[in-house]
């Protein structure tokens, strides 16, 4: 699972696996998810090209 988090650029807090045991606020989780969402938007641009190939 750790490798999946690293490859997808996702924080473990997004799936509720906090190591510190503290609850995160909604705004903190949104900031943690900015990097994976940016990666998805970059990859989404290539989707039509890949389907065409």
mmCIF entry with sequence, helices, sheets and N, C-alpha, C, O atoms, coordinates in Angstrom:
data_MODEL
# 
_entry.id   MODEL 
# 
_entity.id                         1 
_entity.type                       polymer 
_entity.pdbx_number_of_molecules   1 
# 
_entity_poly.entity_id                      1 
_entity_poly.type                           'polypeptide(L)' 
_entity_poly.nstd_linkage                   no 
_entity_poly.nstd_monomer                   no 
_entity_poly.pdbx_seq_one_letter_code       
;(UNK)(UNK)(UNK)(UNK)(UNK)(UNK)(UNK)(UNK)(UNK)(UNK)(UNK)(UNK)(UNK)(UNK)(UNK)(UNK)
(UNK)(UNK)(UNK)(UNK)(UNK)(UNK)(UNK)(UNK)(UNK)(UNK)(UNK)(UNK)(UNK)(UNK)(UNK)(UNK)
(UNK)(UNK)(UNK)(UNK)(UNK)(UNK)(UNK)(UNK)(UNK)(UNK)(UNK)(UNK)(UNK)(UNK)(UNK)(UNK)
(UNK)(UNK)(UNK)(UNK)(UNK)
;
_entity_poly.pdbx_seq_one_letter_code_can   XXXXXXXXXXXXXXXXXXXXXXXXXXXXXXXXXXXXXXXXXXXXXXXXXXXXX 
_entity_poly.pdbx_strand_id                 A 
# 
loop_
_entity_poly_seq.entity_id 
_entity_poly_seq.num 
_entity_poly_seq.mon_id 
_entity_poly_seq.hetero 
1 1  UNK n 
1 2  UNK n 
1 3  UNK n 
1 4  UNK n 
1 5  UNK n 
1 6  UNK n 
1 7  UNK n 
1 8  UNK n 
1 9  UNK n 
1 10 UNK n 
1 11 UNK n 
1 12 UNK n 
1 13 UNK n 
1 14 UNK n 
1 15 UNK n 
1 16 UNK n 
1 17 UNK n 
1 18 UNK n 
1 19 UNK n 
1 20 UNK n 
1 21 UNK n 
1 22 UNK n 
1 23 UNK n 
1 24 UNK n 
1 25 UNK n 
1 26 UNK n 
1 27 UNK n 
1 28 UNK n 
1 29 UNK n 
1 30 UNK n 
1 31 UNK n 
1 32 UNK n 
1 33 UNK n 
1 34 UNK n 
1 35 UNK n 
1 36 UNK n 
1 37 UNK n 
1 38 UNK n 
1 39 UNK n 
1 40 UNK n 
1 41 UNK n 
1 42 UNK n 
1 43 UNK n 
1 44 UNK n 
1 45 UNK n 
1 46 UNK n 
1 47 UNK n 
1 48 UNK n 
1 49 UNK n 
1 50 UNK n 
1 51 UNK n 
1 52 UNK n 
1 53 UNK n 
# 
_struct_asym.id          A 
_struct_asym.entity_id   1 
# 
loop_
_struct_conf.conf_type_id 
_struct_conf.id 
_struct_conf.pdbx_PDB_helix_id 
_struct_conf.beg_label_comp_id 
_struct_conf.beg_label_asym_id 
_struct_conf.beg_label_seq_id 
_struct_conf.pdbx_beg_PDB_ins_code 
_struct_conf.end_label_comp_id 
_struct_conf.end_label_asym_id 
_struct_conf.end_label_seq_id 
_struct_conf.pdbx_end_PDB_ins_code 
_struct_conf.beg_auth_comp_id 
_struct_conf.beg_auth_asym_id 
_struct_conf.beg_auth_seq_id 
_struct_conf.end_auth_comp_id 
_struct_conf.end_auth_asym_id 
_struct_conf.end_auth_seq_id 
_struct_conf.pdbx_PDB_helix_class 
_struct_conf.details 
_struct_conf.pdbx_PDB_helix_length 
HELX_P HELX_P1 AA1 UNK A 2  ? UNK A 8  ? UNK A 2  UNK A 8  1 ? 7  
HELX_P HELX_P2 AA2 UNK A 12 ? UNK A 15 ? UNK A 12 UNK A 15 5 ? 4  
HELX_P HELX_P3 AA3 UNK A 26 ? UNK A 32 ? UNK A 26 UNK A 32 1 ? 7  
HELX_P HELX_P4 AA4 UNK A 34 ? UNK A 44 ? UNK A 34 UNK A 44 1 ? 11 
HELX_P HELX_P5 AA5 UNK A 47 ? UNK A 52 ? UNK A 47 UNK A 52 1 ? 6  
# 
_struct_conf_type.id          HELX_P 
_struct_conf_type.criteria    ? 
_struct_conf_type.reference   ? 
# 
loop_
_atom_site.group_PDB 
_atom_site.id 
_atom_site.type_symbol 
_atom_site.label_atom_id 
_atom_site.label_alt_id 
_atom_site.label_comp_id 
_atom_site.label_asym_id 
_atom_site.label_entity_id 
_atom_site.label_seq_id 
_atom_site.pdbx_PDB_ins_code 
_atom_site.Cartn_x 
_atom_site.Cartn_y 
_atom_site.Cartn_z 
_atom_site.occupancy 
_atom_site.B_iso_or_equiv 
_atom_site.pdbx_formal_charge 
_atom_site.auth_seq_id 
_atom_site.auth_comp_id 
_atom_site.auth_asym_id 
_atom_site.auth_atom_id 
_atom_site.pdbx_PDB_model_num 
ATOM 1   N N  . UNK A 1 1  ? 0.823   -1.184 0.000   1.00 0.00 ? 1  UNK A N  1 
ATOM 2   C CA . UNK A 1 1  ? 0.000   0.000  0.000   1.00 0.00 ? 1  UNK A CA 1 
ATOM 3   C C  . UNK A 1 1  ? 0.875   1.258  0.000   1.00 0.00 ? 1  UNK A C  1 
ATOM 4   O O  . UNK A 1 1  ? 0.541   2.253  -0.643  1.00 0.00 ? 1  UNK A O  1 
ATOM 5   N N  . UNK A 1 2  ? 1.980   1.204  0.716   1.00 0.00 ? 2  UNK A N  1 
ATOM 6   C CA . UNK A 1 2  ? 2.849   2.386  0.770   1.00 0.00 ? 2  UNK A CA 1 
ATOM 7   C C  . UNK A 1 2  ? 3.349   2.754  -0.627  1.00 0.00 ? 2  UNK A C  1 
ATOM 8   O O  . UNK A 1 2  ? 3.421   3.936  -0.962  1.00 0.00 ? 2  UNK A O  1 
ATOM 9   N N  . UNK A 1 3  ? 3.693   1.764  -1.439  1.00 0.00 ? 3  UNK A N  1 
ATOM 10  C CA . UNK A 1 3  ? 4.170   2.038  -2.793  1.00 0.00 ? 3  UNK A CA 1 
ATOM 11  C C  . UNK A 1 3  ? 3.066   2.626  -3.658  1.00 0.00 ? 3  UNK A C  1 
ATOM 12  O O  . UNK A 1 3  ? 3.332   3.478  -4.505  1.00 0.00 ? 3  UNK A O  1 
ATOM 13  N N  . UNK A 1 4  ? 1.820   2.177  -3.451  1.00 0.00 ? 4  UNK A N  1 
ATOM 14  C CA . UNK A 1 4  ? 0.706   2.745  -4.197  1.00 0.00 ? 4  UNK A CA 1 
ATOM 15  C C  . UNK A 1 4  ? 0.535   4.226  -3.858  1.00 0.00 ? 4  UNK A C  1 
ATOM 16  O O  . UNK A 1 4  ? 0.282   5.049  -4.737  1.00 0.00 ? 4  UNK A O  1 
ATOM 17  N N  . UNK A 1 5  ? 0.675   4.548  -2.582  1.00 0.00 ? 5  UNK A N  1 
ATOM 18  C CA . UNK A 1 5  ? 0.557   5.951  -2.171  1.00 0.00 ? 5  UNK A CA 1 
ATOM 19  C C  . UNK A 1 5  ? 1.667   6.791  -2.801  1.00 0.00 ? 5  UNK A C  1 
ATOM 20  O O  . UNK A 1 5  ? 1.434   7.923  -3.225  1.00 0.00 ? 5  UNK A O  1 
ATOM 21  N N  . UNK A 1 6  ? 2.860   6.235  -2.859  1.00 0.00 ? 6  UNK A N  1 
ATOM 22  C CA . UNK A 1 6  ? 3.988   6.975  -3.432  1.00 0.00 ? 6  UNK A CA 1 
ATOM 23  C C  . UNK A 1 6  ? 3.802   7.170  -4.929  1.00 0.00 ? 6  UNK A C  1 
ATOM 24  O O  . UNK A 1 6  ? 4.007   8.272  -5.439  1.00 0.00 ? 6  UNK A O  1 
ATOM 25  N N  . UNK A 1 7  ? 3.414   6.110  -5.644  1.00 0.00 ? 7  UNK A N  1 
ATOM 26  C CA . UNK A 1 7  ? 3.241   6.205  -7.096  1.00 0.00 ? 7  UNK A CA 1 
ATOM 27  C C  . UNK A 1 7  ? 2.082   7.117  -7.482  1.00 0.00 ? 7  UNK A C  1 
ATOM 28  O O  . UNK A 1 7  ? 2.160   7.836  -8.478  1.00 0.00 ? 7  UNK A O  1 
ATOM 29  N N  . UNK A 1 8  ? 1.021   7.090  -6.705  1.00 0.00 ? 8  UNK A N  1 
ATOM 30  C CA . UNK A 1 8  ? -0.138  7.917  -7.039  1.00 0.00 ? 8  UNK A CA 1 
ATOM 31  C C  . UNK A 1 8  ? -0.029  9.319  -6.464  1.00 0.00 ? 8  UNK A C  1 
ATOM 32  O O  . UNK A 1 8  ? -0.890  10.164 -6.710  1.00 0.00 ? 8  UNK A O  1 
ATOM 33  N N  . UNK A 1 9  ? 1.035   9.570  -5.693  1.00 0.00 ? 9  UNK A N  1 
ATOM 34  C CA . UNK A 1 9  ? 1.247   10.887 -5.106  1.00 0.00 ? 9  UNK A CA 1 
ATOM 35  C C  . UNK A 1 9  ? 0.107   11.243 -4.146  1.00 0.00 ? 9  UNK A C  1 
ATOM 36  O O  . UNK A 1 9  ? -0.281  12.406 -4.038  1.00 0.00 ? 9  UNK A O  1 
ATOM 37  N N  . UNK A 1 10 ? -0.423  10.237 -3.455  1.00 0.00 ? 10 UNK A N  1 
ATOM 38  C CA . UNK A 1 10 ? -1.539  10.411 -2.543  1.00 0.00 ? 10 UNK A CA 1 
ATOM 39  C C  . UNK A 1 10 ? -1.057  10.259 -1.110  1.00 0.00 ? 10 UNK A C  1 
ATOM 40  O O  . UNK A 1 10 ? -0.209  9.416  -0.819  1.00 0.00 ? 10 UNK A O  1 
ATOM 41  N N  . UNK A 1 11 ? -1.587  11.062 -0.235  1.00 0.00 ? 11 UNK A N  1 
ATOM 42  C CA . UNK A 1 11 ? -1.244  10.952 1.172   1.00 0.00 ? 11 UNK A CA 1 
ATOM 43  C C  . UNK A 1 11 ? -2.075  9.860  1.835   1.00 0.00 ? 11 UNK A C  1 
ATOM 44  O O  . UNK A 1 11 ? -3.208  9.602  1.428   1.00 0.00 ? 11 UNK A O  1 
ATOM 45  N N  . UNK A 1 12 ? -1.519  9.231  2.840   1.00 0.00 ? 12 UNK A N  1 
ATOM 46  C CA . UNK A 1 12 ? -2.244  8.176  3.545   1.00 0.00 ? 12 UNK A CA 1 
ATOM 47  C C  . UNK A 1 12 ? -3.434  8.731  4.313   1.00 0.00 ? 12 UNK A C  1 
ATOM 48  O O  . UNK A 1 12 ? -4.373  7.995  4.616   1.00 0.00 ? 12 UNK A O  1 
ATOM 49  N N  . UNK A 1 13 ? -3.405  10.009 4.628   1.00 0.00 ? 13 UNK A N  1 
ATOM 50  C CA . UNK A 1 13 ? -4.514  10.632 5.356   1.00 0.00 ? 13 UNK A CA 1 
ATOM 51  C C  . UNK A 1 13 ? -5.793  10.642 4.524   1.00 0.00 ? 13 UNK A C  1 
ATOM 52  O O  . UNK A 1 13 ? -6.891  10.684 5.079   1.00 0.00 ? 13 UNK A O  1 
ATOM 53  N N  . UNK A 1 14 ? -5.664  10.603 3.213   1.00 0.00 ? 14 UNK A N  1 
ATOM 54  C CA . UNK A 1 14 ? -6.846  10.603 2.350   1.00 0.00 ? 14 UNK A CA 1 
ATOM 55  C C  . UNK A 1 14 ? -7.670  9.338  2.535   1.00 0.00 ? 14 UNK A C  1 
ATOM 56  O O  . UNK A 1 14 ? -8.875  9.337  2.281   1.00 0.00 ? 14 UNK A O  1 
ATOM 57  N N  . UNK A 1 15 ? -7.030  8.266  2.973   1.00 0.00 ? 15 UNK A N  1 
ATOM 58  C CA . UNK A 1 15 ? -7.721  7.000  3.176   1.00 0.00 ? 15 UNK A CA 1 
ATOM 59  C C  . UNK A 1 15 ? -7.907  6.686  4.657   1.00 0.00 ? 15 UNK A C  1 
ATOM 60  O O  . UNK A 1 15 ? -8.250  5.560  5.016   1.00 0.00 ? 15 UNK A O  1 
ATOM 61  N N  . UNK A 1 16 ? -7.683  7.674  5.510   1.00 0.00 ? 16 UNK A N  1 
ATOM 62  C CA . UNK A 1 16 ? -7.912  7.502  6.938   1.00 0.00 ? 16 UNK A CA 1 
ATOM 63  C C  . UNK A 1 16 ? -6.829  6.743  7.660   1.00 0.00 ? 16 UNK A C  1 
ATOM 64  O O  . UNK A 1 16 ? -7.062  6.243  8.760   1.00 0.00 ? 16 UNK A O  1 
ATOM 65  N N  . UNK A 1 17 ? -5.670  6.642  7.086   1.00 0.00 ? 17 UNK A N  1 
ATOM 66  C CA . UNK A 1 17 ? -4.570  5.911  7.718   1.00 0.00 ? 17 UNK A CA 1 
ATOM 67  C C  . UNK A 1 17 ? -3.541  6.895  8.248   1.00 0.00 ? 17 UNK A C  1 
ATOM 68  O O  . UNK A 1 17 ? -2.417  6.972  7.752   1.00 0.00 ? 17 UNK A O  1 
ATOM 69  N N  . UNK A 1 18 ? -3.940  7.632  9.251   1.00 0.00 ? 18 UNK A N  1 
ATOM 70  C CA . UNK A 1 18 ? -3.046  8.616  9.854   1.00 0.00 ? 18 UNK A CA 1 
ATOM 71  C C  . UNK A 1 18 ? -2.128  7.938  10.857  1.00 0.00 ? 18 UNK A C  1 
ATOM 72  O O  . UNK A 1 18 ? -2.578  7.140  11.678  1.00 0.00 ? 18 UNK A O  1 
ATOM 73  N N  . UNK A 1 19 ? -0.854  8.254  10.788  1.00 0.00 ? 19 UNK A N  1 
ATOM 74  C CA . UNK A 1 19 ? 0.096   7.647  11.707  1.00 0.00 ? 19 UNK A CA 1 
ATOM 75  C C  . UNK A 1 19 ? 0.082   8.347  13.057  1.00 0.00 ? 19 UNK A C  1 
ATOM 76  O O  . UNK A 1 19 ? 0.424   7.739  14.072  1.00 0.00 ? 19 UNK A O  1 
ATOM 77  N N  . UNK A 1 20 ? -0.305  9.603  13.081  1.00 0.00 ? 20 UNK A N  1 
ATOM 78  C CA . UNK A 1 20 ? -0.304  10.341 14.339  1.00 0.00 ? 20 UNK A CA 1 
ATOM 79  C C  . UNK A 1 20 ? -1.589  10.130 15.128  1.00 0.00 ? 20 UNK A C  1 
ATOM 80  O O  . UNK A 1 20 ? -1.631  10.429 16.322  1.00 0.00 ? 20 UNK A O  1 
ATOM 81  N N  . UNK A 1 21 ? -2.625  9.627  14.494  1.00 0.00 ? 21 UNK A N  1 
ATOM 82  C CA . UNK A 1 21 ? -3.883  9.376  15.186  1.00 0.00 ? 21 UNK A CA 1 
ATOM 83  C C  . UNK A 1 21 ? -4.761  10.598 15.334  1.00 0.00 ? 21 UNK A C  1 
ATOM 84  O O  . UNK A 1 21 ? -5.795  10.536 15.999  1.00 0.00 ? 21 UNK A O  1 
ATOM 85  N N  . UNK A 1 22 ? -4.379  11.696 14.736  1.00 0.00 ? 22 UNK A N  1 
ATOM 86  C CA . UNK A 1 22 ? -5.158  12.926 14.831  1.00 0.00 ? 22 UNK A CA 1 
ATOM 87  C C  . UNK A 1 22 ? -6.163  13.014 13.695  1.00 0.00 ? 22 UNK A C  1 
ATOM 88  O O  . UNK A 1 22 ? -5.900  12.554 12.584  1.00 0.00 ? 22 UNK A O  1 
ATOM 89  N N  . UNK A 1 23 ? -7.288  13.593 13.975  1.00 0.00 ? 23 UNK A N  1 
ATOM 90  C CA . UNK A 1 23 ? -8.295  13.797 12.936  1.00 0.00 ? 23 UNK A CA 1 
ATOM 91  C C  . UNK A 1 23 ? -7.940  15.049 12.143  1.00 0.00 ? 23 UNK A C  1 
ATOM 92  O O  . UNK A 1 23 ? -7.572  16.074 12.716  1.00 0.00 ? 23 UNK A O  1 
ATOM 93  N N  . UNK A 1 24 ? -8.053  14.956 10.822  1.00 0.00 ? 24 UNK A N  1 
ATOM 94  C CA . UNK A 1 24 ? -7.763  16.091 9.953   1.00 0.00 ? 24 UNK A CA 1 
ATOM 95  C C  . UNK A 1 24 ? -9.056  16.821 9.622   1.00 0.00 ? 24 UNK A C  1 
ATOM 96  O O  . UNK A 1 24 ? -10.115 16.201 9.522   1.00 0.00 ? 24 UNK A O  1 
ATOM 97  N N  . UNK A 1 25 ? -8.974  18.117 9.455   1.00 0.00 ? 25 UNK A N  1 
ATOM 98  C CA . UNK A 1 25 ? -10.145 18.883 9.055   1.00 0.00 ? 25 UNK A CA 1 
ATOM 99  C C  . UNK A 1 25 ? -10.361 18.724 7.555   1.00 0.00 ? 25 UNK A C  1 
ATOM 100 O O  . UNK A 1 25 ? -9.483  18.242 6.840   1.00 0.00 ? 25 UNK A O  1 
ATOM 101 N N  . UNK A 1 26 ? -11.527 19.129 7.089   1.00 0.00 ? 26 UNK A N  1 
ATOM 102 C CA . UNK A 1 26 ? -11.836 19.023 5.667   1.00 0.00 ? 26 UNK A CA 1 
ATOM 103 C C  . UNK A 1 26 ? -10.911 19.859 4.817   1.00 0.00 ? 26 UNK A C  1 
ATOM 104 O O  . UNK A 1 26 ? -10.494 19.425 3.744   1.00 0.00 ? 26 UNK A O  1 
ATOM 105 N N  . UNK A 1 27 ? -10.579 21.065 5.283   1.00 0.00 ? 27 UNK A N  1 
ATOM 106 C CA . UNK A 1 27 ? -9.687  21.924 4.499   1.00 0.00 ? 27 UNK A CA 1 
ATOM 107 C C  . UNK A 1 27 ? -8.272  21.357 4.463   1.00 0.00 ? 27 UNK A C  1 
ATOM 108 O O  . UNK A 1 27 ? -7.577  21.502 3.457   1.00 0.00 ? 27 UNK A O  1 
ATOM 109 N N  . UNK A 1 28 ? -7.840  20.720 5.537   1.00 0.00 ? 28 UNK A N  1 
ATOM 110 C CA . UNK A 1 28 ? -6.509  20.107 5.545   1.00 0.00 ? 28 UNK A CA 1 
ATOM 111 C C  . UNK A 1 28 ? -6.462  18.929 4.575   1.00 0.00 ? 28 UNK A C  1 
ATOM 112 O O  . UNK A 1 28 ? -5.474  18.755 3.862   1.00 0.00 ? 28 UNK A O  1 
ATOM 113 N N  . UNK A 1 29 ? -7.519  18.121 4.540   1.00 0.00 ? 29 UNK A N  1 
ATOM 114 C CA . UNK A 1 29 ? -7.557  17.009 3.589   1.00 0.00 ? 29 UNK A CA 1 
ATOM 115 C C  . UNK A 1 29 ? -7.598  17.511 2.154   1.00 0.00 ? 29 UNK A C  1 
ATOM 116 O O  . UNK A 1 29 ? -7.004  16.898 1.267   1.00 0.00 ? 29 UNK A O  1 
ATOM 117 N N  . UNK A 1 30 ? -8.288  18.610 1.917   1.00 0.00 ? 30 UNK A N  1 
ATOM 118 C CA . UNK A 1 30 ? -8.333  19.179 0.566   1.00 0.00 ? 30 UNK A CA 1 
ATOM 119 C C  . UNK A 1 30 ? -6.943  19.605 0.127   1.00 0.00 ? 30 UNK A C  1 
ATOM 120 O O  . UNK A 1 30 ? -6.559  19.376 -1.020  1.00 0.00 ? 30 UNK A O  1 
ATOM 121 N N  . UNK A 1 31 ? -6.177  20.229 1.032   1.00 0.00 ? 31 UNK A N  1 
ATOM 122 C CA . UNK A 1 31 ? -4.808  20.625 0.688   1.00 0.00 ? 31 UNK A CA 1 
ATOM 123 C C  . UNK A 1 31 ? -3.930  19.406 0.445   1.00 0.00 ? 31 UNK A C  1 
ATOM 124 O O  . UNK A 1 31 ? -3.056  19.439 -0.421  1.00 0.00 ? 31 UNK A O  1 
ATOM 125 N N  . UNK A 1 32 ? -4.148  18.331 1.197   1.00 0.00 ? 32 UNK A N  1 
ATOM 126 C CA . UNK A 1 32 ? -3.361  17.122 1.006   1.00 0.00 ? 32 UNK A CA 1 
ATOM 127 C C  . UNK A 1 32 ? -3.658  16.457 -0.332  1.00 0.00 ? 32 UNK A C  1 
ATOM 128 O O  . UNK A 1 32 ? -2.796  15.775 -0.887  1.00 0.00 ? 32 UNK A O  1 
ATOM 129 N N  . UNK A 1 33 ? -4.858  16.645 -0.853  1.00 0.00 ? 33 UNK A N  1 
ATOM 130 C CA . UNK A 1 33 ? -5.259  16.004 -2.104  1.00 0.00 ? 33 UNK A CA 1 
ATOM 131 C C  . UNK A 1 33 ? -4.949  16.857 -3.336  1.00 0.00 ? 33 UNK A C  1 
ATOM 132 O O  . UNK A 1 33 ? -5.251  16.433 -4.451  1.00 0.00 ? 33 UNK A O  1 
ATOM 133 N N  . UNK A 1 34 ? -4.367  18.027 -3.174  1.00 0.00 ? 34 UNK A N  1 
ATOM 134 C CA . UNK A 1 34 ? -4.085  18.888 -4.322  1.00 0.00 ? 34 UNK A CA 1 
ATOM 135 C C  . UNK A 1 34 ? -3.082  18.254 -5.282  1.00 0.00 ? 34 UNK A C  1 
ATOM 136 O O  . UNK A 1 34 ? -3.270  18.338 -6.496  1.00 0.00 ? 34 UNK A O  1 
ATOM 137 N N  . UNK A 1 35 ? -2.034  17.630 -4.782  1.00 0.00 ? 35 UNK A N  1 
ATOM 138 C CA . UNK A 1 35 ? -1.026  17.021 -5.664  1.00 0.00 ? 35 UNK A CA 1 
ATOM 139 C C  . UNK A 1 35 ? -1.610  15.871 -6.486  1.00 0.00 ? 35 UNK A C  1 
ATOM 140 O O  . UNK A 1 35 ? -1.380  15.831 -7.695  1.00 0.00 ? 35 UNK A O  1 
ATOM 141 N N  . UNK A 1 36 ? -2.359  14.927 -5.885  1.00 0.00 ? 36 UNK A N  1 
ATOM 142 C CA . UNK A 1 36 ? -2.930  13.857 -6.717  1.00 0.00 ? 36 UNK A CA 1 
ATOM 143 C C  . UNK A 1 36 ? -3.934  14.376 -7.738  1.00 0.00 ? 36 UNK A C  1 
ATOM 144 O O  . UNK A 1 36 ? -3.996  13.861 -8.854  1.00 0.00 ? 36 UNK A O  1 
ATOM 145 N N  . UNK A 1 37 ? -4.715  15.381 -7.376  1.00 0.00 ? 37 UNK A N  1 
ATOM 146 C CA . UNK A 1 37 ? -5.687  15.923 -8.324  1.00 0.00 ? 37 UNK A CA 1 
ATOM 147 C C  . UNK A 1 37 ? -5.001  16.637 -9.477  1.00 0.00 ? 37 UNK A C  1 
ATOM 148 O O  . UNK A 1 37 ? -5.484  16.594 -10.608 1.00 0.00 ? 37 UNK A O  1 
ATOM 149 N N  . UNK A 1 38 ? -3.889  17.288 -9.204  1.00 0.00 ? 38 UNK A N  1 
ATOM 150 C CA . UNK A 1 38 ? -3.116  17.930 -10.264 1.00 0.00 ? 38 UNK A CA 1 
ATOM 151 C C  . UNK A 1 38 ? -2.554  16.878 -11.215 1.00 0.00 ? 38 UNK A C  1 
ATOM 152 O O  . UNK A 1 38 ? -2.540  17.076 -12.430 1.00 0.00 ? 38 UNK A O  1 
ATOM 153 N N  . UNK A 1 39 ? -2.093  15.762 -10.660 1.00 0.00 ? 39 UNK A N  1 
ATOM 154 C CA . UNK A 1 39 ? -1.560  14.680 -11.497 1.00 0.00 ? 39 UNK A CA 1 
ATOM 155 C C  . UNK A 1 39 ? -2.661  14.091 -12.375 1.00 0.00 ? 39 UNK A C  1 
ATOM 156 O O  . UNK A 1 39 ? -2.422  13.792 -13.545 1.00 0.00 ? 39 UNK A O  1 
ATOM 157 N N  . UNK A 1 40 ? -3.847  13.923 -11.833 1.00 0.00 ? 40 UNK A N  1 
ATOM 158 C CA . UNK A 1 40 ? -4.972  13.398 -12.607 1.00 0.00 ? 40 UNK A CA 1 
ATOM 159 C C  . UNK A 1 40 ? -5.307  14.329 -13.757 1.00 0.00 ? 40 UNK A C  1 
ATOM 160 O O  . UNK A 1 40 ? -5.564  13.865 -14.868 1.00 0.00 ? 40 UNK A O  1 
ATOM 161 N N  . UNK A 1 41 ? -5.309  15.624 -13.516 1.00 0.00 ? 41 UNK A N  1 
ATOM 162 C CA . UNK A 1 41 ? -5.615  16.579 -14.581 1.00 0.00 ? 41 UNK A CA 1 
ATOM 163 C C  . UNK A 1 41 ? -4.561  16.555 -15.682 1.00 0.00 ? 41 UNK A C  1 
ATOM 164 O O  . UNK A 1 41 ? -4.887  16.732 -16.856 1.00 0.00 ? 41 UNK A O  1 
ATOM 165 N N  . UNK A 1 42 ? -3.287  16.337 -15.310 1.00 0.00 ? 42 UNK A N  1 
ATOM 166 C CA . UNK A 1 42 ? -2.231  16.236 -16.325 1.00 0.00 ? 42 UNK A CA 1 
ATOM 167 C C  . UNK A 1 42 ? -2.427  14.993 -17.175 1.00 0.00 ? 42 UNK A C  1 
ATOM 168 O O  . UNK A 1 42 ? -2.297  15.054 -18.398 1.00 0.00 ? 42 UNK A O  1 
ATOM 169 N N  . UNK A 1 43 ? -2.736  13.871 -16.548 1.00 0.00 ? 43 UNK A N  1 
ATOM 170 C CA . UNK A 1 43 ? -2.900  12.607 -17.272 1.00 0.00 ? 43 UNK A CA 1 
ATOM 171 C C  . UNK A 1 43 ? -4.174  12.631 -18.109 1.00 0.00 ? 43 UNK A C  1 
ATOM 172 O O  . UNK A 1 43 ? -4.221  12.025 -19.180 1.00 0.00 ? 43 UNK A O  1 
ATOM 173 N N  . UNK A 1 44 ? -5.193  13.314 -17.641 1.00 0.00 ? 44 UNK A N  1 
ATOM 174 C CA . UNK A 1 44 ? -6.474  13.362 -18.345 1.00 0.00 ? 44 UNK A CA 1 
ATOM 175 C C  . UNK A 1 44 ? -6.329  13.967 -19.741 1.00 0.00 ? 44 UNK A C  1 
ATOM 176 O O  . UNK A 1 44 ? -7.077  13.606 -20.650 1.00 0.00 ? 44 UNK A O  1 
ATOM 177 N N  . UNK A 1 45 ? -5.383  14.876 -19.917 1.00 0.00 ? 45 UNK A N  1 
ATOM 178 C CA . UNK A 1 45 ? -5.168  15.472 -21.239 1.00 0.00 ? 45 UNK A CA 1 
ATOM 179 C C  . UNK A 1 45 ? -4.693  14.450 -22.262 1.00 0.00 ? 45 UNK A C  1 
ATOM 180 O O  . UNK A 1 45 ? -4.964  14.599 -23.453 1.00 0.00 ? 45 UNK A O  1 
ATOM 181 N N  . UNK A 1 46 ? -3.982  13.410 -21.812 1.00 0.00 ? 46 UNK A N  1 
ATOM 182 C CA . UNK A 1 46 ? -3.447  12.407 -22.726 1.00 0.00 ? 46 UNK A CA 1 
ATOM 183 C C  . UNK A 1 46 ? -4.423  11.281 -23.018 1.00 0.00 ? 46 UNK A C  1 
ATOM 184 O O  . UNK A 1 46 ? -4.158  10.463 -23.899 1.00 0.00 ? 46 UNK A O  1 
ATOM 185 N N  . UNK A 1 47 ? -5.528  11.214 -22.318 1.00 0.00 ? 47 UNK A N  1 
ATOM 186 C CA . UNK A 1 47 ? -6.483  10.113 -22.478 1.00 0.00 ? 47 UNK A CA 1 
ATOM 187 C C  . UNK A 1 47 ? -6.986  9.976  -23.916 1.00 0.00 ? 47 UNK A C  1 
ATOM 188 O O  . UNK A 1 47 ? -6.948  8.861  -24.437 1.00 0.00 ? 47 UNK A O  1 
ATOM 189 N N  . UNK A 1 48 ? -7.457  11.031 -24.597 1.00 0.00 ? 48 UNK A N  1 
ATOM 190 C CA . UNK A 1 48 ? -7.916  10.867 -25.974 1.00 0.00 ? 48 UNK A CA 1 
ATOM 191 C C  . UNK A 1 48 ? -6.799  10.394 -26.919 1.00 0.00 ? 48 UNK A C  1 
ATOM 192 O O  . UNK A 1 48 ? -7.053  9.620  -27.841 1.00 0.00 ? 48 UNK A O  1 
ATOM 193 N N  . UNK A 1 49 ? -5.586  10.855 -26.689 1.00 0.00 ? 49 UNK A N  1 
ATOM 194 C CA . UNK A 1 49 ? -4.463  10.453 -27.527 1.00 0.00 ? 49 UNK A CA 1 
ATOM 195 C C  . UNK A 1 49 ? -4.200  8.966  -27.356 1.00 0.00 ? 49 UNK A C  1 
ATOM 196 O O  . UNK A 1 49 ? -3.983  8.261  -28.342 1.00 0.00 ? 49 UNK A O  1 
ATOM 197 N N  . UNK A 1 50 ? -4.216  8.482  -26.128 1.00 0.00 ? 50 UNK A N  1 
ATOM 198 C CA . UNK A 1 50 ? -3.958  7.069  -25.862 1.00 0.00 ? 50 UNK A CA 1 
ATOM 199 C C  . UNK A 1 50 ? -5.077  6.210  -26.460 1.00 0.00 ? 50 UNK A C  1 
ATOM 200 O O  . UNK A 1 50 ? -4.798  5.145  -27.011 1.00 0.00 ? 50 UNK A O  1 
ATOM 201 N N  . UNK A 1 51 ? -6.304  6.637  -26.366 1.00 0.00 ? 51 UNK A N  1 
ATOM 202 C CA . UNK A 1 51 ? -7.415  5.879  -26.948 1.00 0.00 ? 51 UNK A CA 1 
ATOM 203 C C  . UNK A 1 51 ? -7.310  5.813  -28.456 1.00 0.00 ? 51 UNK A C  1 
ATOM 204 O O  . UNK A 1 51 ? -7.656  4.799  -29.062 1.00 0.00 ? 51 UNK A O  1 
ATOM 205 N N  . UNK A 1 52 ? -6.834  6.887  -29.066 1.00 0.00 ? 52 UNK A N  1 
ATOM 206 C CA . UNK A 1 52 ? -6.694  6.922  -30.521 1.00 0.00 ? 52 UNK A CA 1 
ATOM 207 C C  . UNK A 1 52 ? -5.605  5.958  -30.974 1.00 0.00 ? 52 UNK A C  1 
ATOM 208 O O  . UNK A 1 52 ? -5.760  5.270  -31.983 1.00 0.00 ? 52 UNK A O  1 
ATOM 209 N N  . UNK A 1 53 ? -4.517  5.910  -30.235 1.00 0.00 ? 53 UNK A N  1 
ATOM 210 C CA . UNK A 1 53 ? -3.401  5.025  -30.575 1.00 0.00 ? 53 UNK A CA 1 
ATOM 211 C C  . UNK A 1 53 ? -3.843  3.587  -30.393 1.00 0.00 ? 53 UNK A C  1 
ATOM 212 O O  . UNK A 1 53 ? -3.058  2.666  -30.624 1.00 0.00 ? 53 UNK A O  1 
# 
